[in-house]
Amino acid sequence: MGILNFLINRKKEISKMNHLETGEIDHNLYAIKAKNVNFYVVKNGDGYLAIDTGIDVKTIAKELAKLSIDPIHINTVLLTHTDLDHIGGLKLFKNATIYMAKEEERMINGETVRMLSILKNKLKHPYKTVEDGEELQLGHVKVKAILTPGHTMGSMSFIINDKYLFVGDTLSLKNGKVAMFNDLFNMDNDTQAQSIKKLADIAQEGDLQYLITAHYGISDNPKKAFDTPKI
């Protein structure tokens, strides 16, 4: 597929997405709408932890201001992956420590091309890596990292405080049910399907309260959402 065809199809695929407006989802959990993507902010003591960052700095600052959140107080960022619409706001979070999957390094070190045989992901900020199953205590926030490749080869999901499952672009939600993410943007659909099955097992065994995506909103019934996923 050429770049022109990709751009035409990209617009079509984005039109299928369903983004949340900026606002509170649950106590101390907020959605931020940054153009065609959502990222999320969790209150963490005197500061905040963000899951991804959105893309447009001016839009991000404006949306955070609606919630009276100063970007300088975001002290941690968990990256689900390194596509531009998930890392573009990093320059705004100057005090944040950044975490991402060890496997995602291949997406930014030139080892793996993102798409069209020429497009590569880039990350110019210092970061720390985490492994599949690793647990972190970041201030008042407990984090469990779950490697869920397919969209990118180092895509990672995060469970926050045993309640919230953040999946980035690992899956979509359609009529309340889990389905594959848009094929146009995935690197490996078969691998993504296995990642969705992995998350389904976790959801069925645990007591998660919310399933939270970057482009398809949320579910407040993860067990039901993962029941017979469309993969």
C-alpha positions as CSV (number, residue, x, y, z in Angstrom):
1,M,0.0,0.0,0.0
2,G,1.3,3.4,-1.0
3,I,1.3,6.4,1.3
4,L,-1.6,8.1,-0.5
5,N,-3.8,5.1,-0.2
6,F,-2.8,4.7,3.4
7,L,-3.8,8.3,4.2
8,I,-7.2,7.8,2.4
9,N,-7.9,4.6,4.3
10,R,-6.6,6.1,7.6
11,K,-9.3,8.8,7.5
12,K,-11.9,6.1,6.9
13,E,-10.7,4.0,9.8
14,I,-10.5,6.9,12.2
15,S,-14.2,7.7,11.4
16,K,-15.1,4.3,12.9
17,M,-13.6,5.2,16.3
18,N,-15.4,6.5,19.3
19,H,-13.6,8.9,21.6
20,L,-14.6,10.1,25.0
21,E,-14.9,13.7,25.8
22,T,-12.6,15.1,28.5
23,G,-14.0,14.4,32.0
24,E,-14.0,12.3,35.1
25,I,-14.6,8.5,34.6
26,D,-14.3,7.4,38.2
27,H,-13.0,8.9,41.4
28,N,-9.5,10.3,40.6
29,L,-9.6,8.9,37.1
30,Y,-10.0,11.2,34.1
31,A,-10.2,10.9,30.3
32,I,-8.5,13.5,28.2
33,K,-9.6,13.9,24.5
34,A,-6.6,15.0,22.4
35,K,-8.0,15.2,18.9
36,N,-8.4,11.6,17.6
37,V,-7.2,9.8,20.7
38,N,-7.9,9.5,24.4
39,F,-5.3,9.4,27.1
40,Y,-6.0,9.1,30.8
41,V,-4.8,10.6,34.1
42,V,-4.9,9.1,37.6
43,K,-4.5,11.2,40.7
44,N,-1.4,10.1,42.6
45,G,-1.0,11.9,45.9
46,D,0.0,15.4,45.1
47,G,0.6,14.6,41.5
48,Y,-0.8,12.6,38.6
49,L,0.1,9.5,36.6
50,A,-0.8,9.5,32.9
51,I,-1.4,6.5,30.6
52,D,-0.2,7.7,27.2
53,T,-0.1,11.4,26.3
54,G,-2.1,12.3,23.2
55,I,-0.6,14.1,20.3
56,D,-1.2,17.8,20.1
57,V,0.4,19.9,22.9
58,K,-2.0,22.9,22.6
59,T,-5.0,20.7,22.7
60,I,-3.7,18.7,25.6
61,A,-3.0,21.8,27.7
62,K,-6.4,23.1,26.9
63,E,-8.2,19.9,27.9
64,L,-6.2,19.4,31.1
65,A,-7.0,23.0,32.1
66,K,-10.7,22.0,32.0
67,L,-9.9,19.7,34.9
68,S,-7.6,22.2,36.6
69,I,-4.6,19.8,36.0
70,D,-1.3,21.5,35.5
71,P,1.0,19.4,33.2
72,I,3.9,20.1,35.5
73,H,2.2,17.9,38.2
74,I,2.1,14.8,35.9
75,N,5.1,12.9,37.3
76,T,4.7,9.5,35.7
77,V,3.7,8.4,32.1
78,L,3.0,4.8,31.2
79,L,3.2,4.3,27.5
80,T,1.1,1.5,25.9
81,H,3.2,1.9,22.8
82,T,5.2,4.5,20.9
83,D,3.0,5.6,18.0
84,L,2.9,9.4,17.7
85,D,-0.7,9.9,18.9
86,H,0.4,8.3,22.2
87,I,3.7,10.0,22.8
88,G,3.3,13.4,21.1
89,G,2.4,15.1,24.4
90,L,5.5,14.0,26.3
91,K,7.2,17.4,25.8
92,L,4.5,18.9,27.9
93,F,5.2,16.6,30.9
94,K,8.6,17.8,31.8
95,N,8.7,16.3,35.2
96,A,7.5,12.8,34.2
97,T,9.3,9.5,34.5
98,I,8.4,7.5,31.4
99,Y,7.8,3.7,31.4
100,M,7.3,1.4,28.5
101,A,7.7,-2.3,27.5
102,K,11.2,-3.6,27.0
103,E,10.0,-5.1,23.7
104,E,8.9,-1.7,22.4
105,E,12.5,-0.6,22.2
106,R,12.8,-2.3,18.9
107,M,10.2,0.1,17.5
108,I,12.3,3.1,18.3
109,N,15.9,1.9,17.8
110,G,15.6,1.2,14.1
111,E,15.3,-2.6,14.4
112,T,11.6,-2.7,13.4
113,V,9.9,-0.5,10.9
114,R,6.4,0.5,11.9
115,M,4.6,0.5,8.5
116,L,4.8,1.0,4.8
117,S,8.4,-0.3,4.9
118,I,9.7,3.3,5.7
119,L,7.8,4.8,8.7
120,K,9.6,4.4,12.0
121,N,8.6,5.3,15.5
122,K,10.8,7.8,17.5
123,L,11.1,8.6,21.2
124,K,13.5,11.3,22.1
125,H,12.8,11.3,25.9
126,P,14.6,9.2,28.6
127,Y,12.6,6.2,29.7
128,K,12.6,3.1,31.8
129,T,11.5,-0.3,30.6
130,V,9.2,-2.9,32.2
131,E,8.7,-6.6,31.6
132,D,5.6,-8.7,31.2
133,G,4.0,-9.3,34.5
134,E,6.2,-6.8,36.4
135,E,4.5,-4.9,39.2
136,L,5.4,-1.4,40.2
137,Q,4.4,0.8,43.2
138,L,4.5,4.3,41.9
139,G,3.5,6.6,44.8
140,H,-0.1,5.7,45.7
141,V,-0.7,3.8,42.5
142,K,-0.1,0.1,42.0
143,V,0.7,-0.9,38.4
144,K,0.9,-4.3,36.8
145,A,2.3,-4.5,33.3
146,I,1.0,-7.0,30.7
147,L,2.7,-7.4,27.4
148,T,0.1,-7.4,24.6
149,P,1.9,-7.3,21.3
150,G,0.2,-7.1,17.9
151,H,-0.6,-3.5,17.3
152,T,3.1,-2.9,17.8
153,M,5.5,-5.6,18.8
154,G,5.9,-4.1,22.2
155,S,2.4,-2.9,23.0
156,M,1.7,-3.1,26.7
157,S,-1.5,-3.0,28.8
158,F,-1.6,-1.8,32.4
159,I,-3.8,-2.7,35.3
160,I,-4.0,0.1,37.8
161,N,-4.9,-0.5,41.5
162,D,-6.4,-3.8,40.5
163,K,-9.4,-1.9,39.1
164,Y,-8.6,-0.4,35.7
165,L,-7.3,-2.2,32.6
166,F,-5.8,0.2,30.1
167,V,-5.2,-1.4,26.8
168,G,-4.1,1.4,24.4
169,D,-4.7,0.1,20.9
170,T,-4.7,-3.6,21.7
171,L,-8.4,-3.9,21.0
172,S,-11.6,-2.1,20.1
173,L,-15.0,-2.0,21.7
174,K,-18.0,-2.5,19.4
175,N,-21.5,-2.6,20.9
176,G,-19.9,-3.2,24.3
177,K,-17.9,-6.2,23.1
178,V,-14.2,-6.6,22.6
179,A,-13.0,-6.9,19.0
180,M,-9.8,-6.5,17.0
181,F,-8.3,-3.1,16.5
182,N,-8.4,-1.6,13.0
183,D,-6.4,-3.9,10.7
184,L,-4.8,-1.0,8.8
185,F,-2.9,0.0,11.9
186,N,-1.9,-3.4,13.3
187,M,1.5,-5.0,12.7
188,D,0.4,-8.6,13.4
189,N,-3.3,-9.5,13.7
190,D,-2.6,-13.1,14.8
191,T,-0.4,-11.9,17.6
192,Q,-2.9,-9.3,18.6
193,A,-5.6,-12.0,18.8
194,Q,-3.5,-14.0,21.2
195,S,-3.0,-10.9,23.3
196,I,-6.7,-10.3,23.5
197,K,-7.2,-13.9,24.6
198,K,-4.6,-13.3,27.3
199,L,-6.5,-10.2,28.5
200,A,-9.8,-12.1,28.4
201,D,-8.4,-14.7,30.8
202,I,-7.2,-12.0,33.2
203,A,-10.6,-10.2,33.0
204,Q,-12.6,-13.4,33.7
205,E,-10.4,-14.4,36.6
206,G,-10.2,-10.9,38.3
207,D,-12.4,-8.2,39.6
208,L,-11.6,-5.4,37.1
209,Q,-14.1,-2.6,37.1
210,Y,-13.2,-0.8,33.9
211,L,-11.8,-1.7,30.5
212,I,-10.3,1.4,29.0
213,T,-9.2,2.0,25.4
214,A,-7.5,4.8,23.5
215,H,-9.9,5.0,20.6
216,Y,-13.1,3.1,21.5
217,G,-14.2,4.4,24.8
218,I,-14.6,2.2,27.9
219,S,-16.6,-0.7,29.3
220,D,-17.7,-0.8,33.0
221,N,-18.2,-4.5,32.7
222,P,-14.9,-6.1,31.5
223,K,-16.1,-9.7,32.0
224,K,-19.1,-9.2,29.8
225,A,-17.0,-7.2,27.2
226,F,-14.5,-10.1,27.0
227,D,-17.1,-12.8,26.8
228,T,-16.7,-14.3,23.3
229,P,-14.4,-11.5,21.8
230,K,-14.7,-11.0,18.1
231,I,-11.2,-12.1,17.0
